[in-house]
Amino acid sequence: MTFIHLKPGKDKPVQHHHPWIFSGAIEKIEPDAPGQPGEVVVVKSSKGEFLARGYYNPHSQIAVRLLEWQESQAVDEQWWRRKLREAVERRRELFNRTDTDSFRLVHAEGDWLPGLIVDKYGAFLAVQSFTAGIDKVKSIMVDELNQLLQPAGIYERGDLSTRKLEGLASANGPLAGEPPPDYLEIKENGFRFLVNIPHGQKTGFYLDQRENRKVVAGFARDKAVLDGFAYSGSFGIYVLAAGAKSVVSIDSSTASLELLKKNYELNGFAAKEEELVRADVFHTLRKYRDDGRMFDMVILDPPKLAPTKAQVERAQRAYKDLNLMAMNVLAPNGILATFSCSSGVSAELFQNIVAWAALDAGREAQILTRLSQGEDHPVRLAFPESQYLKGLICRVI
């Protein structure tokens, strides 16, 4: 067994059940060896007192990801299986829904399983393993998922940049059962969507926006809407169903817009070619501003602009520029639905960024609703960083 001793004063976050220990907090390791990536270790205070168990990776800046705070509980195969079963059981009400068959089953630290994401898409499961500790027990996780749910197939999406930070290579492909089709049809709140698990963004779909799409759509009746970063058209379909007059969808990917058209057709809408714009959202908003083109509602759901704290300053400028330009194309009393999925940008900072954008745009704005990720993406109180998705619905005066 390897013992990690913390420096004096570094034990309080562990005692408060924060799941991360950075390498700079470690005083010494016993025995005096680097340890194997993913090895389960015991964490002790500077006085030698037991604090927690976690898995260790000498190659990662997050040196230990904590798993268990009870000294009597060993982290063995049965521990992993039990934690996975508990996470799935917490989604029992979602399993009982008839209008939705796709949601997140395991949300990493939010479900006390750091490094593991499991998403359910109809009869298939998509798995992301982005730490060495989870890679070591991946076969156990797959076996337990098969026993619990009997999915048609389990597919790994291991093309994450975070795997490189852990010293891991990319890993994509089937883990069990049959591979998913290129276009797998799923249900969400009664709508139908096609999902590409092997090649789509994230694990194929933005499951974390499920309830937010309904809220945003509630403001869309009789409005001309601009859907920035439209991807596969989910926001557009919701707002059209809610009575929006029109939706201009912008995305830089031809494949995304082709998938959007299929999804529109599945739900009884026609995606007009003149309302599909394959272009950079930043450039297009500038052009619309210069042309004097206006919208009643703008939806901004950009990809992650600040994956780490080191990129926050650059991301602040990008978020501000994006929201500033969106306000420049909003008609008076227009609605701005704006999101950030960057974990390095807090909810408070994001609100400040939108406020700065309004000031520079010469506009006033009211916050009508604050939004976050859905219930299947839980935020642990001991780990506020797990609240990565922030959203504001504003009226821009």
Beta strands, then each sheet from edge to edge (+ up, - down):
strand 1: 2-6
strand 2: 20-22
strand 3: 26-30
strand 4: 39-44
strand 5: 50-56
strand 6: 62-68
strand 7: 102-107
strand 8: 116-121
strand 9: 124-129
strand 10: 153-158
strand 11: 171-177
strand 12: 184-188
strand 13: 191-195
strand 14: 224-228
strand 15: 246-251
strand 16: 276-278
strand 17: 295-300
strand 18: 330-340
strand 19: 365-372
strand 20: 390-396
sheet 1: 2+ 6- 5+ 4- 1- 3+
sheet 2: 7+ 8- 9+ 10+ 11-
sheet 3: 12+ 13-
sheet 4: 16+ 15+ 14+ 17+ 18+ 20- 19+
end
